Amino acid sequence: MIHLTLIIVDFLTGLLAAGAWALASAGGAIAAVVGGGVLGVSLFRRWRRKG
């Protein structure tokens, strides 16, 4: 019985870790896209001002 409980706990912990990792990587990707967009817009505005 204890062995089964350990397997269930291990499975849930793994699931939680995978979910957290997926959320973190998705958040990182979104942040990179937003950051890249902001950087691109600011560079484009500077370039237009020069021209």
Biopython code that builds the backbone (N, CA, C, O; Angstrom):
import numpy as np
from Bio.PDB.StructureBuilder import StructureBuilder

atoms = [
    (1, "MET", "N", (0.842, -1.211, 0.000)),
    (1, "MET", "CA", (0.000, 0.000, 0.000)),
    (1, "MET", "C", (0.884, 1.270, 0.000)),
    (1, "MET", "O", (0.618, 2.223, -0.733)),
    (2, "ILE", "N", (1.915, 1.258, 0.821)),
    (2, "ILE", "CA", (2.830, 2.399, 0.922)),
    (2, "ILE", "C", (3.544, 2.603, -0.420)),
    (2, "ILE", "O", (3.764, 3.733, -0.856)),
    (3, "HIS", "N", (3.899, 1.484, -1.063)),
    (3, "HIS", "CA", (4.582, 1.540, -2.349)),
    (3, "HIS", "C", (3.726, 2.237, -3.409)),
    (3, "HIS", "O", (4.226, 3.043, -4.194)),
    (4, "LEU", "N", (2.442, 1.919, -3.423)),
    (4, "LEU", "CA", (1.490, 2.525, -4.365)),
    (4, "LEU", "C", (1.361, 4.025, -4.098)),
    (4, "LEU", "O", (1.310, 4.822, -5.035)),
    (5, "THR", "N", (1.309, 4.403, -2.832)),
    (5, "THR", "CA", (1.220, 5.810, -2.446)),
    (5, "THR", "C", (2.449, 6.578, -2.934)),
    (5, "THR", "O", (2.333, 7.700, -3.426)),
    (6, "LEU", "N", (3.622, 5.966, -2.793)),
    (6, "LEU", "CA", (4.866, 6.587, -3.246)),
    (6, "LEU", "C", (4.862, 6.779, -4.755)),
    (6, "LEU", "O", (5.315, 7.811, -5.250)),
    (7, "ILE", "N", (4.355, 5.794, -5.489)),
    (7, "ILE", "CA", (4.263, 5.889, -6.957)),
    (7, "ILE", "C", (3.325, 7.034, -7.345)),
    (7, "ILE", "O", (3.644, 7.821, -8.236)),
    (8, "ILE", "N", (2.182, 7.128, -6.686)),
    (8, "ILE", "CA", (1.200, 8.191, -6.973)),
    (8, "ILE", "C", (1.799, 9.566, -6.667)),
    (8, "ILE", "O", (1.662, 10.495, -7.463)),
    (9, "VAL", "N", (2.456, 9.694, -5.527)),
    (9, "VAL", "CA", (3.086, 10.961, -5.128)),
    (9, "VAL", "C", (4.186, 11.348, -6.132)),
    (9, "VAL", "O", (4.300, 12.507, -6.530)),
    (10, "ASP", "N", (4.984, 10.358, -6.526)),
    (10, "ASP", "CA", (6.060, 10.576, -7.498)),
    (10, "ASP", "C", (5.496, 11.036, -8.838)),
    (10, "ASP", "O", (6.029, 11.945, -9.474)),
    (11, "PHE", "N", (4.401, 10.387, -9.255)),
    (11, "PHE", "CA", (3.739, 10.736, -10.510)),
    (11, "PHE", "C", (3.192, 12.160, -10.473)),
    (11, "PHE", "O", (3.373, 12.929, -11.417)),
    (12, "LEU", "N", (2.520, 12.504, -9.373)),
    (12, "LEU", "CA", (1.960, 13.854, -9.216)),
    (12, "LEU", "C", (3.056, 14.916, -9.176)),
    (12, "LEU", "O", (2.901, 15.991, -9.755)),
    (13, "THR", "N", (4.158, 14.618, -8.497)),
    (13, "THR", "CA", (5.290, 15.543, -8.421)),
    (13, "THR", "C", (5.883, 15.771, -9.808)),
    (13, "THR", "O", (6.197, 16.900, -10.187)),
    (14, "GLY", "N", (6.031, 14.672, -10.559)),
    (14, "GLY", "CA", (6.547, 14.756, -11.919)),
    (14, "GLY", "C", (5.633, 15.554, -12.814)),
    (14, "GLY", "O", (6.094, 16.349, -13.634)),
    (15, "LEU", "N", (4.340, 15.347, -12.662)),
    (15, "LEU", "CA", (3.332, 16.058, -13.447)),
    (15, "LEU", "C", (3.374, 17.557, -13.131)),
    (15, "LEU", "O", (3.295, 18.395, -14.029)),
    (16, "LEU", "N", (3.496, 17.870, -11.858)),
    (16, "LEU", "CA", (3.568, 19.264, -11.401)),
    (16, "LEU", "C", (4.830, 19.940, -11.938)),
    (16, "LEU", "O", (4.786, 21.088, -12.380)),
    (17, "ALA", "N", (5.949, 19.223, -11.897)),
    (17, "ALA", "CA", (7.218, 19.753, -12.398)),
    (17, "ALA", "C", (7.147, 19.993, -13.909)),
    (17, "ALA", "O", (7.624, 21.011, -14.410)),
    (18, "ALA", "N", (6.544, 19.043, -14.622)),
    (18, "ALA", "CA", (6.400, 19.182, -16.072)),
    (18, "ALA", "C", (5.498, 20.368, -16.418)),
    (18, "ALA", "O", (5.785, 21.117, -17.351)),
    (19, "GLY", "N", (4.425, 20.533, -15.677)),
    (19, "GLY", "CA", (3.508, 21.649, -15.877)),
    (19, "GLY", "C", (4.176, 22.988, -15.613)),
    (19, "GLY", "O", (3.997, 23.944, -16.367)),
    (20, "ALA", "N", (4.949, 23.046, -14.534)),
    (20, "ALA", "CA", (5.667, 24.267, -14.180)),
    (20, "ALA", "C", (6.715, 24.608, -15.240)),
    (20, "ALA", "O", (6.891, 25.770, -15.605)),
    (21, "TRP", "N", (7.418, 23.557, -15.734)),
    (21, "TRP", "CA", (8.441, 23.752, -16.768)),
    (21, "TRP", "C", (7.820, 24.239, -18.072)),
    (21, "TRP", "O", (8.358, 25.124, -18.738)),
    (22, "ALA", "N", (6.668, 23.645, -18.430)),
    (22, "ALA", "CA", (5.963, 24.055, -19.654)),
    (22, "ALA", "C", (5.502, 25.508, -19.543)),
    (22, "ALA", "O", (5.606, 26.278, -20.497)),
    (23, "LEU", "N", (4.993, 25.869, -18.367)),
    (23, "LEU", "CA", (4.523, 27.236, -18.122)),
    (23, "LEU", "C", (5.692, 28.220, -18.192)),
    (23, "LEU", "O", (5.570, 29.301, -18.766)),
    (24, "ALA", "N", (6.822, 27.836, -17.604)),
    (24, "ALA", "CA", (8.010, 28.690, -17.605)),
    (24, "ALA", "C", (8.560, 28.881, -19.013)),
    (24, "ALA", "O", (8.938, 29.990, -19.391)),
    (25, "SER", "N", (8.604, 27.795, -19.792)),
    (25, "SER", "CA", (9.138, 27.904, -21.160)),
    (25, "SER", "C", (8.196, 28.700, -22.054)),
    (25, "SER", "O", (8.646, 29.457, -22.914)),
    (26, "ALA", "N", (6.875, 28.532, -21.853)),
    (26, "ALA", "CA", (5.895, 29.306, -22.619)),
    (26, "ALA", "C", (5.998, 30.784, -22.246)),
    (26, "ALA", "O", (5.956, 31.654, -23.117)),
    (27, "GLY", "N", (6.132, 31.062, -20.954)),
    (27, "GLY", "CA", (6.300, 32.432, -20.485)),
    (27, "GLY", "C", (7.564, 33.059, -21.034)),
    (27, "GLY", "O", (7.564, 34.231, -21.410)),
    (28, "GLY", "N", (8.642, 32.293, -21.084)),
    (28, "GLY", "CA", (9.907, 32.767, -21.639)),
    (28, "GLY", "C", (9.793, 33.079, -23.118)),
    (28, "GLY", "O", (10.339, 34.072, -23.598)),
    (29, "ALA", "N", (9.074, 32.216, -23.845)),
    (29, "ALA", "CA", (8.874, 32.421, -25.285)),
    (29, "ALA", "C", (8.047, 33.685, -25.536)),
    (29, "ALA", "O", (8.367, 34.481, -26.419)),
    (30, "ILE", "N", (6.981, 33.858, -24.749)),
    (30, "ILE", "CA", (6.115, 35.046, -24.881)),
    (30, "ILE", "C", (6.924, 36.314, -24.557)),
    (30, "ILE", "O", (6.823, 37.320, -25.259)),
    (31, "ALA", "N", (7.723, 36.248, -23.487)),
    (31, "ALA", "CA", (8.553, 37.384, -23.093)),
    (31, "ALA", "C", (9.573, 37.725, -24.186)),
    (31, "ALA", "O", (9.833, 38.898, -24.454)),
    (32, "ALA", "N", (10.149, 36.686, -24.815)),
    (32, "ALA", "CA", (11.117, 36.905, -25.885)),
    (32, "ALA", "C", (10.459, 37.569, -27.095)),
    (32, "ALA", "O", (11.034, 38.473, -27.701)),
    (33, "VAL", "N", (9.259, 37.120, -27.444)),
    (33, "VAL", "CA", (8.524, 37.693, -28.582)),
    (33, "VAL", "C", (8.159, 39.149, -28.304)),
    (33, "VAL", "O", (8.354, 40.019, -29.153)),
    (34, "VAL", "N", (7.628, 39.408, -27.106)),
    (34, "VAL", "CA", (7.249, 40.773, -26.725)),
    (34, "VAL", "C", (8.482, 41.677, -26.673)),
    (34, "VAL", "O", (8.466, 42.795, -27.189)),
    (35, "GLY", "N", (9.553, 41.178, -26.040)),
    (35, "GLY", "CA", (10.804, 41.938, -25.944)),
    (35, "GLY", "C", (11.389, 42.226, -27.314)),
    (35, "GLY", "O", (11.846, 43.339, -27.574)),
    (36, "GLY", "N", (11.379, 41.235, -28.188)),
    (36, "GLY", "CA", (11.878, 41.416, -29.552)),
    (36, "GLY", "C", (11.053, 42.425, -30.324)),
    (36, "GLY", "O", (11.593, 43.234, -31.079)),
    (37, "GLY", "N", (9.751, 42.376, -30.135)),
    (37, "GLY", "CA", (8.848, 43.321, -30.802)),
    (37, "GLY", "C", (9.099, 44.750, -30.348)),
    (37, "GLY", "O", (9.159, 45.670, -31.164)),
    (38, "VAL", "N", (9.245, 44.929, -29.042)),
    (38, "VAL", "CA", (9.505, 46.263, -28.475)),
    (38, "VAL", "C", (10.847, 46.800, -28.969)),
    (38, "VAL", "O", (10.965, 47.966, -29.346)),
    (39, "LEU", "N", (11.857, 45.924, -28.959)),
    (39, "LEU", "CA", (13.183, 46.302, -29.432)),
    (39, "LEU", "C", (13.153, 46.672, -30.912)),
    (39, "LEU", "O", (13.768, 47.655, -31.327)),
    (40, "GLY", "N", (12.435, 45.882, -31.701)),
    (40, "GLY", "CA", (12.297, 46.151, -33.135)),
    (40, "GLY", "C", (11.620, 47.478, -33.413)),
    (40, "GLY", "O", (12.053, 48.231, -34.286)),
    (41, "VAL", "N", (10.561, 47.766, -32.675)),
    (41, "VAL", "CA", (9.816, 49.025, -32.855)),
    (41, "VAL", "C", (10.690, 50.222, -32.488)),
    (41, "VAL", "O", (10.714, 51.223, -33.205)),
    (42, "SER", "N", (11.411, 50.113, -31.360)),
    (42, "SER", "CA", (12.272, 51.226, -30.937)),
    (42, "SER", "C", (13.407, 51.466, -31.936)),
    (42, "SER", "O", (13.738, 52.613, -32.235)),
    (43, "LEU", "N", (14.004, 50.384, -32.452)),
    (43, "LEU", "CA", (15.062, 50.515, -33.462)),
    (43, "LEU", "C", (14.518, 51.108, -34.751)),
    (43, "LEU", "O", (15.165, 51.945, -35.381)),
    (44, "PHE", "N", (13.334, 50.673, -35.137)),
    (44, "PHE", "CA", (12.694, 51.173, -36.354)),
    (44, "PHE", "C", (12.393, 52.669, -36.233)),
    (44, "PHE", "O", (12.582, 53.422, -37.189)),
    (45, "ARG", "N", (11.925, 53.097, -35.059)),
    (45, "ARG", "CA", (11.638, 54.524, -34.828)),
    (45, "ARG", "C", (12.921, 55.356, -34.890)),
    (45, "ARG", "O", (12.920, 56.444, -35.467)),
    (46, "ARG", "N", (13.995, 54.869, -34.314)),
    (46, "ARG", "CA", (15.272, 55.580, -34.361)),
    (46, "ARG", "C", (15.759, 55.695, -35.791)),
    (46, "ARG", "O", (16.228, 56.751, -36.215)),
    (47, "TRP", "N", (15.646, 54.602, -36.533)),
    (47, "TRP", "CA", (16.083, 54.560, -37.926)),
    (47, "TRP", "C", (15.266, 55.532, -38.785)),
    (47, "TRP", "O", (15.801, 56.192, -39.676)),
    (48, "ARG", "N", (13.981, 55.606, -38.504)),
    (48, "ARG", "CA", (13.106, 56.533, -39.258)),
    (48, "ARG", "C", (13.428, 57.985, -38.930)),
    (48, "ARG", "O", (13.368, 58.850, -39.803)),
    (49, "ARG", "N", (13.769, 58.251, -37.675)),
    (49, "ARG", "CA", (14.132, 59.605, -37.268)),
    (49, "ARG", "C", (15.395, 60.075, -37.979)),
    (49, "ARG", "O", (15.485, 61.232, -38.388)),
    (50, "LYS", "N", (16.360, 59.189, -38.125)),
    (50, "LYS", "CA", (17.615, 59.504, -38.824)),
    (50, "LYS", "C", (17.340, 59.808, -40.292)),
    (50, "LYS", "O", (17.887, 60.749, -40.867)),
    (51, "GLY", "N", (16.481, 58.988, -40.878)),
    (51, "GLY", "CA", (16.151, 59.162, -42.297)),
    (51, "GLY", "C", (15.217, 60.338, -42.475)),
    (51, "GLY", "O", (14.823, 60.648, -43.600)),
]
sb = StructureBuilder()
sb.init_structure("model")
sb.init_model(0)
sb.init_chain("A")
sb.init_seg("    ")
for serial, (resi, resn, name, xyz) in enumerate(atoms, 1):
    if name == "N":
        sb.init_residue(resn, " ", resi, " ")
    sb.init_atom(name, np.array(xyz, "f"), 0.0, 1.0, " ", f" {name:<3s}", serial, name[0])
structure = sb.get_structure()
